[in-house]
Amino acid sequence: MSYIDNLNWRYATKKFDSTKEITEEKLEALLDAATLSPSSYGLQPYKIIVIEDPVLRARLKPAAWGQSQLTEASHLIVLANQTDFGEELVDDYLQNVSETRNIPVEDLAGYASFMKSKLLDLTQEEKAKWTEKQAYIALGNLLSAAADMKIDTCPMEGFDREQFNDILGLSDDSLNTAVLVTLGYRSKNDETQHYKKVRKPKKQLITHI
């Protein structure tokens, strides 16, 4: 199947087959896809948290309005954005650039100053909104990669963020649960897999200028 065929195949899975698990190899490929997602300035201001522990997932389930995907899916992933940051976000990134590309970090000082001038004067609320947008780019890559591997997913915004942050201890690390993704394989009893995909017509959605 082509990539577009696979995107047509995917849907927001409502019921997973709890007897089927994603192999470690395929999980790592999905995490590679998420890691390779683009982000503004390449800073990746978020964490990808893979939750496999069934006890923890059962504890989180009530905070997601009791949705069965949390405990039926093979894996639960939390994309958590940084709610605040300082110069270290830029400095750590450029140290990585220096080591990866064998460039003296001093040669990156101009770029460091430019990024800091754009980011550090943002309010804390603006920083959180910006980092959350970056996390959603990773979400899109993860969903597309999973579809191309014929792995089912359900992106989820229906949950209590404060409860998730509290249970996972994220607030202490200036992190916030931005969005959830459950991964696995659809149950044959999930009727929604048979629904026709509904999208706006391209002529209505897309404008060529």
Secondary structure as UniProt FT lines:
FT   HELIX           3..9
FT   TURN            18..19
FT   HELIX           24..35
FT   HELIX           40..42
FT   STRAND          46..51
FT   HELIX           54..60
FT   HELIX           61..64
FT   TURN            65..66
FT   HELIX           69..72
FT   STRAND          75..82
FT   HELIX           87..101
FT   HELIX           105..108
FT   HELIX           109..119
FT   TURN            120..121
FT   HELIX           124..148
FT   TURN            149..150
FT   STRAND          152..156
FT   HELIX           161..168
FT   HELIX           171..173
FT   STRAND          175..184
FT   TURN            188..189
FT   HELIX           191..194
FT   HELIX           202..205
//
